[in-house]
Amino acid sequence: MLDVRRLRLLRELARRGTIAAVAEALAFSPSAVSQQLGVLEREAGLPLLERTGRRVRLTPAGEDLVRHAEAVLERLERAEADLAEARTGLAGALRIGSFPTATRAIVPAALITLARRHPRLEPMVCETDPAAVAHALRAGDLDVALVHEYDFVPAPREPGLTTEPLYGEAMYLAAPAAPAGTPEEAGRDQGAVLRTHAEAPWITATPGTLCHAMTVRACQAAGFTPRVRHQVDEFATVLALVAAGQGVAVVPQLGITGADRAVGLTRLLMERRTQLAFRSGAGAHPAVAAFGAALRAAVPAELGSGTDLGEQSRSVTSVLDRKETGSFETAYALSVDDQN
């Protein structure tokens, strides 16, 4: 009989590529991971791995077993969900991953609702960059998480995970000294708005984040590469730097709250979409479903549903298709490489 814990190790190896990376992610020693995978090979009765330098590659039999492992782990998640539903009342820890703007603007109201409806449930929020969520969910460090994507940086499909749309946000160009910090609808196309600031210093998030990739990619689609002066992840700080005349930035709708009157905000056509992510099969778990319902109730009315980009957003993504020869899924990696 194949051991589920060893199947999980094999799946992680397929995702991460090295035994050392699997060991680090799951808090094992490399030797323990190697040993368990060796036992799995003996259980399977044929080779599952072959070494290529420092990396380990799955054999065809190993790749086939990973596909079965995905299905097995999903069924186990569904079984746990069914058992949880059969119990009376929700109780215990619910580990939630969230990014800063959602943690500030959406999550607190959802937690109030959750506490009122399920007082024995213990939600535990951990700020997690969306790029790290997939590994944290698969490793069992998180039960559910909020993730986001941008028009120019779509989220890749993650095996073993399921996402549901929550809301969409408008994006704004933040620049010094426009009228009284009041958002303005863009009267020109997005590329023209961005090109107005092609020679200005730019403020982006740190390299390796989706927010950084979004700004760089949007500027590249407008015909230039931004000259980055500051790299800051927290949008309130970004706006403070803009107000100080230190550069311009692209900021999502939830990030412009409390903008200084010295900051001018111009509405762009692109948007950011936030989704709820969880392990495939766990969507029916009562705690995950309850948190999802509480989140949707907490979304401000001015935010979109996130389910439909609309004509404007589709026109934005078509710009990238026309201007770039690479696939849309590689946008994140390409834009990060351009800045490193």
C-alpha positions as CSV (number, residue, x, y, z in Angstrom):
1,M,0.0,0.0,0.0
2,L,1.4,3.4,-1.0
3,D,1.9,5.8,1.9
4,V,0.0,9.2,1.6
5,R,2.8,11.1,3.3
6,R,5.4,9.8,0.9
7,L,3.1,10.6,-2.0
8,R,3.0,14.2,-0.7
9,L,6.8,14.3,-0.7
10,L,6.8,13.1,-4.3
11,R,4.3,15.8,-5.4
12,E,6.4,18.5,-3.7
13,L,9.5,17.2,-5.5
14,A,7.7,17.5,-8.8
15,R,6.9,21.1,-7.9
16,R,10.3,22.2,-6.4
17,G,12.8,20.2,-8.4
18,T,15.4,19.4,-5.6
19,I,15.3,17.3,-2.5
20,A,16.9,20.2,-0.5
21,A,14.0,22.5,-1.5
22,V,11.4,19.9,-0.4
23,A,13.2,19.4,2.9
24,E,13.3,23.1,3.6
25,A,9.6,23.6,2.7
26,L,8.4,20.7,4.8
27,A,10.9,21.1,7.7
28,F,12.6,17.7,7.1
29,S,16.2,17.0,6.6
30,P,17.4,16.2,3.1
31,S,18.4,12.7,4.1
32,A,15.0,12.0,5.6
33,V,13.3,13.1,2.3
34,S,15.7,10.9,0.3
35,Q,15.0,8.0,2.6
36,Q,11.2,8.3,2.4
37,L,11.3,8.6,-1.4
38,G,13.5,5.5,-1.6
39,V,10.8,3.7,0.5
40,L,8.2,4.9,-1.9
41,E,10.1,3.5,-4.9
42,R,10.3,0.1,-3.2
43,E,6.5,0.3,-2.5
44,A,5.9,1.2,-6.1
45,G,8.2,-1.6,-7.4
46,L,9.9,0.5,-10.1
47,P,12.1,3.6,-10.4
48,L,10.3,6.9,-9.8
49,L,13.4,9.3,-9.8
50,E,16.5,9.8,-11.8
51,R,19.3,12.2,-10.9
52,T,20.6,14.9,-13.2
53,G,23.3,16.8,-11.4
54,R,22.0,18.4,-8.3
55,R,18.4,18.1,-9.4
56,V,16.2,15.1,-9.5
57,R,13.9,14.3,-12.4
58,L,10.8,12.2,-12.3
59,T,10.6,9.1,-14.5
60,P,7.5,8.6,-16.6
61,A,6.2,6.3,-13.8
62,G,7.0,9.0,-11.2
63,E,5.1,11.7,-13.2
64,D,2.1,9.3,-13.5
65,L,2.2,8.7,-9.8
66,V,2.2,12.4,-9.1
67,R,-1.0,12.8,-11.1
68,H,-2.6,10.0,-8.9
69,A,-1.2,11.7,-5.8
70,E,-3.0,14.9,-6.7
71,A,-6.3,13.1,-7.0
72,V,-5.7,11.2,-3.8
73,L,-4.9,14.3,-1.8
74,E,-7.9,16.1,-3.2
75,R,-10.2,13.2,-2.1
76,L,-8.7,13.3,1.3
77,E,-9.4,17.1,1.6
78,R,-13.0,16.3,0.6
79,A,-13.2,13.6,3.2
80,E,-12.0,15.9,5.9
81,A,-14.5,18.5,4.7
82,D,-17.4,16.0,5.0
83,L,-16.3,14.9,8.5
84,A,-16.0,18.5,9.6
85,E,-19.5,19.2,8.3
86,A,-20.9,16.2,10.3
87,R,-19.5,17.6,13.5
88,T,-21.7,20.0,15.5
89,G,-20.4,23.5,15.1
90,L,-17.1,24.8,13.9
91,A,-14.1,24.9,16.2
92,G,-10.3,25.0,16.1
93,A,-7.7,26.9,14.2
94,L,-8.2,28.2,10.7
95,R,-4.9,29.4,9.2
96,I,-5.4,32.3,6.8
97,G,-2.9,33.9,4.5
98,S,-3.5,37.5,3.3
99,F,-1.6,40.4,1.7
100,P,-1.4,43.8,3.5
101,T,-4.1,45.8,1.7
102,A,-6.7,43.1,2.1
103,T,-5.6,42.4,5.7
104,R,-6.2,46.1,6.5
105,A,-9.4,46.8,4.4
106,I,-11.3,43.5,4.1
107,V,-10.2,40.9,6.6
108,P,-11.0,42.6,10.0
109,A,-14.7,43.0,9.1
110,A,-14.8,39.3,7.9
111,L,-13.2,38.2,11.2
112,I,-16.0,40.1,13.1
113,T,-18.6,38.3,11.2
114,L,-16.9,35.0,11.6
115,A,-16.6,35.4,15.4
116,R,-20.3,36.2,15.6
117,R,-21.4,33.2,13.6
118,H,-18.8,30.7,14.8
119,P,-17.4,31.8,18.2
120,R,-15.4,28.5,18.7
121,L,-13.5,28.9,15.4
122,E,-10.0,30.4,15.9
123,P,-8.9,32.3,12.7
124,M,-5.1,32.9,12.6
125,V,-4.0,35.5,10.0
126,C,-0.5,35.5,8.6
127,E,0.5,38.1,6.0
128,T,1.8,36.1,3.0
129,D,3.0,37.4,-0.3
130,P,0.7,35.8,-3.0
131,A,3.8,34.4,-4.7
132,A,4.4,32.2,-1.7
133,V,0.8,31.1,-1.1
134,A,0.8,28.0,-3.3
135,H,3.7,26.4,-1.4
136,A,2.2,27.3,2.0
137,L,-1.1,25.8,1.1
138,R,0.3,22.6,-0.3
139,A,2.6,22.2,2.7
140,G,-0.3,22.6,5.0
141,D,1.0,25.8,6.6
142,L,-2.2,27.6,5.5
143,D,-5.8,26.4,5.1
144,V,-7.0,29.3,3.0
145,A,-5.5,32.5,1.5
146,L,-6.2,35.6,-0.4
147,V,-4.2,36.0,-3.6
148,H,-4.3,38.6,-6.3
149,E,-3.3,39.0,-10.0
150,Y,-3.0,41.9,-12.4
151,D,-3.9,42.3,-16.0
152,F,-0.2,42.2,-17.0
153,V,0.7,39.5,-14.5
154,P,-1.9,36.8,-14.5
155,A,-1.6,34.1,-11.8
156,P,-0.4,30.8,-13.2
157,R,-2.6,27.8,-12.6
158,E,-1.3,25.9,-9.5
159,P,-1.9,22.1,-9.5
160,G,-3.7,20.9,-6.4
161,L,-5.2,24.3,-5.6
162,T,-8.5,25.9,-6.4
163,T,-9.4,29.7,-6.5
164,E,-12.6,31.5,-6.4
165,P,-13.1,35.2,-7.4
166,L,-13.7,37.8,-4.6
167,Y,-13.4,41.3,-6.0
168,G,-11.7,43.5,-8.5
169,E,-10.0,46.9,-8.0
170,A,-9.2,49.8,-10.2
171,M,-5.6,50.9,-10.6
172,Y,-4.3,54.5,-10.3
173,L,-1.2,56.3,-11.4
174,A,0.0,58.3,-8.4
175,A,2.0,61.4,-9.3
176,P,2.9,64.6,-7.4
177,A,0.7,67.6,-7.2
178,A,-2.5,67.0,-9.2
179,P,-5.8,68.6,-8.0
180,A,-6.2,68.0,-4.3
181,G,-5.6,64.3,-4.3
182,T,-8.9,63.5,-5.9
183,P,-9.0,60.5,-8.3
184,E,-9.5,61.5,-11.9
185,E,-10.8,59.4,-14.8
186,A,-8.2,59.0,-17.5
187,G,-9.0,61.1,-20.5
188,R,-6.4,59.3,-22.7
189,D,-5.4,55.8,-23.3
190,Q,-3.4,54.1,-20.5
191,G,-0.2,54.0,-22.6
192,A,-0.3,57.7,-23.1
193,V,-0.9,58.4,-19.4
194,L,2.1,56.2,-18.4
195,R,4.4,57.7,-21.2
196,T,3.8,61.1,-19.7
197,H,6.0,60.0,-16.9
198,A,8.5,57.9,-18.9
199,E,11.4,60.2,-17.8
200,A,10.3,60.4,-14.1
201,P,11.8,58.3,-11.3
202,W,9.5,55.4,-10.4
203,I,8.6,53.8,-7.1
204,T,7.9,50.1,-7.3
205,A,7.5,47.1,-5.0
206,T,10.5,45.0,-4.3
207,P,11.7,42.7,-7.1
208,G,10.2,39.2,-7.1
209,T,6.7,40.4,-6.1
210,L,3.7,40.6,-8.4
211,C,3.3,44.3,-7.7
212,H,6.8,45.0,-8.9
213,A,6.2,42.9,-12.1
214,M,2.9,44.7,-12.7
215,T,4.4,48.2,-12.8
216,V,7.4,47.2,-14.9
217,R,5.2,45.2,-17.4
218,A,2.6,48.0,-17.7
219,C,5.4,50.5,-18.5
220,Q,7.0,48.1,-21.0
221,A,3.7,47.7,-22.8
222,A,3.5,51.5,-23.0
223,G,6.8,51.6,-24.7
224,F,9.4,52.2,-22.0
225,T,11.2,50.6,-19.1
226,P,10.7,52.6,-15.8
227,R,13.8,54.1,-14.1
228,V,13.2,52.7,-10.6
229,R,14.5,54.9,-7.7
230,H,12.7,53.4,-4.7
231,Q,11.5,49.9,-4.0
232,V,8.8,49.8,-1.3
233,D,6.1,47.2,-0.7
234,E,3.7,49.2,1.6
235,F,1.4,51.4,-0.4
236,A,1.0,54.1,2.3
237,T,4.7,54.6,2.2
238,V,4.7,54.6,-1.6
239,L,2.1,57.5,-1.5
240,A,4.2,59.3,1.1
241,L,7.2,59.2,-1.2
242,V,5.1,60.4,-4.2
243,A,3.9,63.3,-2.0
244,A,7.5,64.1,-1.3
245,G,8.2,64.4,-5.0
246,Q,10.3,61.2,-5.0
247,G,8.7,59.7,-8.1
248,V,5.5,58.2,-9.5
249,A,3.8,54.8,-8.9
250,V,0.9,52.6,-9.9
251,V,-1.3,51.8,-6.9
252,P,-4.5,49.7,-6.5
253,Q,-7.8,51.1,-5.3
254,L,-7.5,49.8,-1.7
255,G,-4.0,51.3,-1.5
256,I,-5.0,54.9,-2.1
257,T,-7.0,55.3,1.1
258,G,-5.8,58.4,3.0
259,A,-3.7,59.7,0.1
260,D,-2.0,63.0,0.8
261,R,-3.6,66.1,-1.0
262,A,-0.2,66.5,-2.7
263,V,-0.7,63.3,-4.5
264,G,-2.7,63.3,-7.8
265,L,-4.4,60.1,-8.8
266,T,-5.3,59.2,-12.4
267,R,-7.5,56.2,-13.1
268,L,-6.0,53.6,-15.4
269,L,-7.7,50.9,-17.4
270,M,-6.0,48.0,-15.8
271,E,-7.2,46.3,-12.6
272,R,-6.2,44.0,-9.8
273,R,-8.3,40.9,-9.0
274,T,-8.3,39.2,-5.7
275,Q,-9.3,35.5,-5.2
276,L,-9.7,33.1,-2.4
277,A,-7.3,30.1,-2.7
278,F,-7.4,26.7,-1.0
279,R,-6.4,23.1,-1.5
280,S,-8.5,21.4,-4.1
281,G,-11.3,19.5,-2.4
282,A,-11.2,21.8,0.7
283,G,-13.8,24.3,-0.7
284,A,-16.6,22.3,1.0
285,H,-14.9,22.4,4.4
286,P,-17.3,24.3,6.6
287,A,-14.5,26.6,8.0
288,V,-13.2,27.5,4.6
289,A,-16.7,28.1,3.3
290,A,-17.6,30.2,6.3
291,F,-14.6,32.4,5.9
292,G,-15.3,32.8,2.2
293,A,-18.9,33.9,3.0
294,A,-17.7,36.3,5.6
295,L,-15.1,37.8,3.2
296,R,-17.7,38.4,0.5
297,A,-20.0,40.1,3.0
298,A,-17.0,42.4,4.0
299,V,-16.1,43.5,0.4
300,P,-17.0,47.2,0.0
301,A,-19.8,47.9,-2.5
302,E,-17.5,50.1,-4.7
303,L,-15.3,47.2,-5.6
304,G,-16.1,45.0,-8.5
305,S,-16.9,41.3,-8.3
306,G,-13.6,40.2,-9.9
307,T,-15.4,37.8,-12.2
308,D,-15.5,39.9,-15.4
309,L,-12.7,42.1,-16.6
310,G,-15.0,44.1,-18.8
311,E,-14.1,45.6,-22.2
312,Q,-11.5,48.0,-20.8
313,S,-9.5,45.3,-19.0
314,R,-9.7,43.0,-22.1
315,S,-8.3,45.9,-24.2
316,V,-5.4,46.3,-21.7
317,T,-4.4,42.6,-22.0
318,S,-4.6,42.7,-25.8
319,V,-1.9,45.4,-25.7
320,L,0.5,42.9,-24.2
321,D,-0.5,40.2,-26.7
322,R,0.3,42.6,-29.6
323,K,3.5,44.0,-28.2
324,E,5.2,40.9,-26.7
325,T,6.0,37.7,-28.4
326,G,6.3,35.7,-25.2
327,S,3.3,33.9,-23.7
328,F,1.1,35.8,-21.3
329,E,2.0,33.3,-18.5
330,T,5.7,34.3,-18.7
331,A,5.0,38.0,-18.1
332,Y,5.9,37.8,-14.4
333,A,9.2,36.1,-14.9
334,L,10.2,38.3,-17.8
335,S,9.5,41.5,-16.0
336,V,11.5,40.5,-13.0
337,D,14.4,39.5,-15.1
338,D,14.3,42.9,-16.8
339,Q,14.9,44.6,-13.5
340,N,17.6,42.3,-12.0
